[in-house]
Amino acid sequence: MSYPRVERIKNNNVDEVTLKFYESDQSIKINKNLCTGCSVCVKICPKGALVQNRDGKVKVKTEDLIPEIPDADKCSYCGACAYMCPFSAITLQKNGVPVALEDIPIVKKKVLPKLDYEKIKCKKKGQIAKVYVEGEVSIDWNSCISCLSCYEVCPNSAFFKTERKNKLGKPVKLDLNVRAACLYCGACQTACPQNAITVHINKIKYSGEYKEIFWLDLMKRSKGSR
């Protein structure tokens, strides 16, 4: 039997990719019940190993946005995705045992800084969000087709149904309560089939030591729109 070899466990609850060596293995596990499809992991992955595929759908649900790792050899198993995931949906594992966030090598060696976050219980499914960003949301309501995809995927119910008209007099069936509920996670932007939503990340809150060559590039990708 040749090494390394790839094993995958995929069902309604998890998507786990494992790269097995002769005496050890490493894996990335995505908990589908916690994932919101926000795309943070996709944007920050230094190897581009995580991808999302909506399959051209106009009406999008959260399960349509859950990322996957199609090529296990492309993943470096650095754990950046697990560390930065706002919803704790990704776990780095070593020999089948979950690695605590503080024990991920790039965290322990201070390649990444400490994230200064606020914990918020999401209104929709009750999962805990680690909010470490500040931002704003831009919406082109004239492009909105009222598909309600943003309403469906928003984990904190920032979008709400209503009846109103945009500047062109076109009926719109929803609106956004940014101050009260938006987490700036980006799920709405990822889901929108019209690219009418842009989530701008203005600030990532962190402290402590870090390696500039890795962290500053990761921050740039995190702030960038997809």
C-alpha positions in Angstrom: 0.0 0.0 0.0 1.4 3.4 -1.0 1.5 6.5 1.2 0.3 9.1 1.6 -3.3 8.1 0.8 -6.5 10.0 1.0 -9.7 9.0 2.9 -13.0 11.0 2.9 -16.0 10.7 5.2 -19.0 12.6 3.7 -22.6 12.6 4.9 -25.3 15.0 6.0 -23.4 16.1 9.1 -19.7 16.2 8.2 -17.2 16.4 5.4 -13.9 15.1 6.6 -10.7 14.7 4.4 -7.8 12.8 5.8 -4.3 12.5 4.4 -2.8 9.3 5.8 0.9 8.6 6.2 2.6 5.4 7.3 2.7 6.3 11.0 0.4 9.4 11.3 -2.5 11.2 9.6 -3.9 14.7 9.5 -7.3 15.8 8.6 -9.7 18.7 8.2 -13.3 18.2 9.4 -16.2 20.4 8.4 -19.2 20.3 10.7 -22.2 21.0 8.3 -24.5 21.7 11.2 -22.4 24.7 12.3 -21.2 25.9 8.9 -23.1 28.9 7.4 -21.3 29.0 4.1 -19.9 32.4 5.0 -16.8 31.8 2.7 -14.2 33.1 5.3 -12.2 29.8 5.0 -12.4 29.9 1.2 -11.0 33.5 1.1 -8.1 32.9 3.6 -6.9 29.5 2.6 -3.3 30.1 1.5 -3.4 27.2 -0.9 -6.8 27.7 -2.3 -7.8 24.2 -1.2 -11.3 25.1 -0.1 -14.0 25.8 -2.7 -17.7 26.5 -2.9 -20.0 25.6 -5.7 -23.6 26.9 -5.9 -24.2 24.9 -9.1 -25.8 28.0 -10.8 -28.7 28.1 -8.4 -30.7 31.3 -8.1 -32.5 30.2 -4.9 -29.7 29.4 -2.5 -29.8 27.7 0.9 -27.0 27.3 3.5 -26.4 23.7 2.5 -25.6 24.9 -1.0 -22.7 27.0 0.3 -20.9 24.6 2.5 -17.2 24.4 1.3 -15.3 21.3 0.5 -11.7 20.2 -0.2 -11.8 18.5 -3.6 -8.0 17.8 -3.6 -6.7 16.6 -0.3 -3.1 16.9 -1.5 -3.6 20.7 -2.1 -4.4 21.3 1.6 -1.4 22.1 3.7 -3.3 21.3 6.9 -2.0 24.6 8.4 -5.2 25.1 10.4 -5.8 28.7 9.4 -9.3 27.9 8.3 -10.1 26.3 11.7 -8.7 29.2 13.6 -10.4 31.9 11.6 -13.8 30.2 11.2 -16.4 32.5 12.8 -18.7 29.6 13.6 -16.2 27.0 14.8 -17.4 24.7 12.0 -13.9 23.5 11.0 -11.6 21.3 13.1 -8.0 20.4 12.4 -7.2 16.8 13.5 -4.0 14.9 14.1 -4.3 11.1 14.2 -8.1 11.4 14.6 -7.8 13.7 17.6 -9.1 17.3 17.4 -6.4 19.9 17.8 -7.4 22.7 20.1 -7.2 26.1 18.4 -4.4 27.3 20.7 -2.4 24.2 19.9 -2.5 24.6 16.1 1.2 25.0 15.2 0.8 28.3 13.4 -1.1 29.7 16.5 1.3 28.2 19.1 4.3 29.5 17.2 2.7 33.0 17.0 2.5 33.0 13.2 -1.1 34.2 13.7 -2.0 36.7 16.4 -4.7 36.4 19.1 -8.2 37.2 17.7 -10.1 39.6 19.9 -13.6 38.5 19.4 -17.1 38.9 20.9 -19.2 35.8 21.2 -22.8 36.2 19.8 -25.5 33.6 19.8 -27.0 33.5 16.4 -30.7 34.0 16.1 -31.5 31.4 13.4 -29.9 28.1 14.6 -28.4 29.2 17.9 -24.7 28.6 17.0 -22.1 30.8 18.6 -20.4 33.3 16.3 -16.9 34.7 17.1 -17.2 38.2 15.8 -13.7 39.7 15.3 -14.4 42.0 12.4 -15.9 45.4 11.8 -17.4 46.3 8.4 -20.3 47.6 6.3 -22.6 46.1 3.7 -23.3 47.6 0.3 -26.4 46.5 -1.5 -27.5 47.4 -5.0 -31.3 47.1 -4.5 -31.9 47.9 -8.1 -30.2 44.6 -9.0 -32.1 42.7 -6.3 -34.5 40.1 -7.7 -36.0 39.3 -4.2 -34.9 35.6 -4.4 -34.5 35.8 -0.6 -31.3 33.8 -0.7 -29.6 36.3 1.6 -32.6 36.0 4.0 -32.2 32.2 3.9 -28.5 32.0 4.6 -28.0 34.9 7.1 -27.2 33.1 10.4 -28.3 36.0 12.6 -31.5 37.1 10.7 -30.1 40.5 9.7 -32.3 40.3 6.6 -36.0 40.5 7.1 -39.0 40.3 4.9 -40.9 43.4 4.0 -42.8 45.1 1.1 -41.3 48.2 -0.3 -40.0 49.7 -3.6 -36.5 50.5 -4.7 -35.5 53.8 -6.3 -36.7 52.6 -9.7 -40.1 51.8 -8.3 -39.5 48.0 -8.5 -41.0 46.0 -5.6 -38.5 44.5 -3.2 -39.4 41.9 -0.6 -36.7 42.3 2.0 -34.4 44.7 3.8 -31.4 44.6 6.1 -30.9 45.6 9.7 -27.2 46.1 9.8 -26.7 47.6 13.3 -28.9 45.2 15.2 -27.9 41.9 13.6 -25.2 41.8 10.9 -22.1 39.8 11.7 -20.3 40.8 8.5 -19.6 37.1 7.9 -20.2 37.3 4.1 -22.8 34.5 3.7 -25.2 36.9 2.0 -22.6 38.0 -0.5 -21.7 34.4 -1.3 -25.3 33.5 -1.8 -26.5 36.4 -3.9 -27.0 35.2 -7.5 -27.0 38.9 -8.8 -23.7 39.9 -7.0 -25.8 42.7 -5.6 -24.3 42.4 -2.1 -20.8 43.4 -1.0 -19.5 42.9 2.5 -16.7 45.3 3.2 -14.4 44.3 6.1 -12.8 47.5 7.5 -11.1 46.0 10.5 -9.9 42.7 11.9 -9.5 42.9 15.7 -6.4 41.1 17.0 -3.5 41.5 19.4 -0.2 39.9 20.3 2.7 38.6 18.2 2.5 37.4 14.6 4.6 36.8 11.5 4.0 39.6 9.0 4.7 37.5 5.9 1.8 35.2 6.7 -0.7 37.2 8.7 -0.7 40.4 6.6 -1.3 38.4 3.4 -4.1 36.4 5.2 -5.7 39.7 6.4 -5.6 41.1 2.9 -7.4 38.0 1.5 -9.9 38.1 4.4 -10.8 41.7 3.7 -11.0 41.3 0.0 -14.3 40.6 -1.8 -14.7 37.3 -3.7 
